[in-house]
Amino acid sequence: MRRAGRVAIGVCPMQKKYVLLLALSLGVVVADQWTKYVLLGELTSALDAKDTFGERVKLFLAEAPPMGFDGYHYRQKSKITVSEDFLRLSYAENPGAAFGLFRGLSEAWRGPLFHLVSIGAVVLIGFYFSKLTGVREERWAYFGLPLVLGGAVGNYVDRLARGFVIDFLDAHWFDKPGWIWPSFNVADTAICVGVGMLVVDAMVRKEKKTAQAAAVP
């Protein structure tokens, strides 16, 4: 009976750990794709031809039409100003990584590179997460890793569906040159927050190791 009790106690935290990983990362993917779906319909004419929700979702996940003369695959029809001096919602297409990195690479290199990086990120995050033991000092990693995973998967869905990522958050400072942040989305935000939490995690664990080393006579 004691042995069975020990097994049950050991299994519960492990199950909760992976439930957290799945729930948080899936939540990021759903939030990311939902906002892109809504804003693609609001800011462009991409979904205007369909009336039902199912048809619009199918069109949202379908391959994009050929690029137009304006450099976009979908015709822009509006922008939404959240703050005149700081933030607007404006449709943008990003064939590169987060915040437009590597968008200048040719398609022959860019496609395989992002497939490899996305799959590699999922594998590495899963491996690192599996090594977490549940101690209090790991709490930043417990939330940071799922955020990075969800953001990576969210943008990867875009690349698989249409070959580029939909961005719409346009942050700026009074539209001054040099003070305009590259367009981003919910997935990019989750990745940045998650990476920040992992940096804190590394600092916390380093401080603990230093304290333990100092305590050794």
FENCORFEN-V701192 format. One record per residue. N is the residue number from 1. PSI is psi in whole degrees, -180 to 180 (* if undefined). Layout:
# FENCORFEN-V701192
n=N psi=PSI
n=N psi=PSI
This chain:
# FENCORFEN-V701192
n=1 psi=-41
n=2 psi=-41
n=3 psi=-42
n=4 psi=-39
n=5 psi=-39
n=6 psi=-39
n=7 psi=-44
n=8 psi=-43
n=9 psi=-37
n=10 psi=-30
n=11 psi=-38
n=12 psi=-51
n=13 psi=-37
n=14 psi=-43
n=15 psi=-44
n=16 psi=-35
n=17 psi=-46
n=18 psi=-27
n=19 psi=-42
n=20 psi=-46
n=21 psi=-47
n=22 psi=-46
n=23 psi=-46
n=24 psi=-45
n=25 psi=-40
n=26 psi=-36
n=27 psi=-40
n=28 psi=-44
n=29 psi=-46
n=30 psi=-46
n=31 psi=-41
n=32 psi=-50
n=33 psi=-36
n=34 psi=-45
n=35 psi=-37
n=36 psi=-40
n=37 psi=-48
n=38 psi=-47
n=39 psi=-26
n=40 psi=-38
n=41 psi=-34
n=42 psi=-37
n=43 psi=-15
n=44 psi=175
n=45 psi=14
n=46 psi=-37
n=47 psi=8
n=48 psi=-26
n=49 psi=-12
n=50 psi=147
n=51 psi=-40
n=52 psi=156
n=53 psi=-44
n=54 psi=-42
n=55 psi=-38
n=56 psi=-39
n=57 psi=-42
n=58 psi=-41
n=59 psi=-36
n=60 psi=-38
n=61 psi=-1
n=62 psi=166
n=63 psi=139
n=64 psi=151
n=65 psi=169
n=66 psi=152
n=67 psi=139
n=68 psi=-176
n=69 psi=-21
n=70 psi=1
n=71 psi=7
n=72 psi=153
n=73 psi=-24
n=74 psi=143
n=75 psi=125
n=76 psi=141
n=77 psi=-13
n=78 psi=167
n=79 psi=152
n=80 psi=118
n=81 psi=117
n=82 psi=-45
n=83 psi=123
n=84 psi=-35
n=85 psi=-9
n=86 psi=-36
n=87 psi=135
n=88 psi=161
n=89 psi=115
n=90 psi=129
n=91 psi=135
n=92 psi=152
n=93 psi=129
n=94 psi=105
n=95 psi=-4
n=96 psi=-156
n=97 psi=-167
n=98 psi=136
n=99 psi=25
n=100 psi=8
n=101 psi=139
n=102 psi=16
n=103 psi=-16
n=104 psi=-9
n=105 psi=149
n=106 psi=156
n=107 psi=-33
n=108 psi=-33
n=109 psi=-38
n=110 psi=-46
n=111 psi=-60
n=112 psi=-37
n=113 psi=-47
n=114 psi=-31
n=115 psi=-46
n=116 psi=-45
n=117 psi=-42
n=118 psi=-47
n=119 psi=-41
n=120 psi=-39
n=121 psi=-42
n=122 psi=-44
n=123 psi=-46
n=124 psi=-41
n=125 psi=-43
n=126 psi=-41
n=127 psi=-46
n=128 psi=-40
n=129 psi=-36
n=130 psi=-21
n=131 psi=-10
n=132 psi=137
n=133 psi=-12
n=134 psi=5
n=135 psi=158
n=136 psi=-34
n=137 psi=-14
n=138 psi=4
n=139 psi=-32
n=140 psi=-38
n=141 psi=-33
n=142 psi=-30
n=143 psi=-32
n=144 psi=-43
n=145 psi=-46
n=146 psi=-35
n=147 psi=-44
n=148 psi=-42
n=149 psi=-48
n=150 psi=-40
n=151 psi=-42
n=152 psi=-43
n=153 psi=-40
n=154 psi=-47
n=155 psi=-30
n=156 psi=-35
n=157 psi=-42
n=158 psi=-47
n=159 psi=-38
n=160 psi=-38
n=161 psi=-45
n=162 psi=-1
n=163 psi=-2
n=164 psi=165
n=165 psi=138
n=166 psi=123
n=167 psi=154
n=168 psi=-13
n=169 psi=114
n=170 psi=92
n=171 psi=138
n=172 psi=166
n=173 psi=94
n=174 psi=26
n=175 psi=26
n=176 psi=138
n=177 psi=134
n=178 psi=-7
n=179 psi=28
n=180 psi=118
n=181 psi=141
n=182 psi=143
n=183 psi=144
n=184 psi=-176
n=185 psi=-173
n=186 psi=-40
n=187 psi=-44
n=188 psi=-40
n=189 psi=-44
n=190 psi=-40
n=191 psi=-45
n=192 psi=-44
n=193 psi=-43
n=194 psi=-43
n=195 psi=-39
n=196 psi=-40
n=197 psi=-34
n=198 psi=-34
n=199 psi=-44
n=200 psi=-41
n=201 psi=-45
n=202 psi=-39
n=203 psi=-42
n=204 psi=-45
n=205 psi=-34
n=206 psi=-42
n=207 psi=-39
n=208 psi=-44
n=209 psi=-39
n=210 psi=-43
n=211 psi=-39
n=212 psi=-40
n=213 psi=-37
n=214 psi=-27
n=215 psi=-18
n=216 psi=125
n=217 psi=*
